[in-house]
Amino acid sequence: MASPSGLQSGLSRQLFEMWFSDKKNACVIPGYVVQGTLAKTIINEPKEVTIMNGLTAPLNMQVHYISFSAHADFAQTRKWRKPLGGWLKRPQKLVKLLVKDPDPD
């Protein structure tokens, strides 16, 4: 596991550059990927990729994409909100409960 997930730079890119040519290796991409990034490119499993030095080279590693989101869906949000009941209709009072008010007046 390494970040950033777009494989544009940093540790994830360095590891990709070391491992992409060996078919024994795999890259697992979880979640949303941005258009124009290397991660978005390799999800489509091209035969070649452009590496950091600007040259193209064969992409031999396996690429796996897992759809993942850290965001809650409707059912999860509803379940979280239900115990709050009427407090959501009075957001100012809810905010005072959740955030310590430095000036109680």
Secondary structure, DSSP 8 states (H G I E B T S, - for coil): --S-TT-SSHHHHHHHHHHTT-TT-EEEEES---TTSHHHHHHT--SEEE-TTS-EEE--SEEEEE---SS--HHHHHHHHGGGGGGGGSHHHHHHHHS--SS--
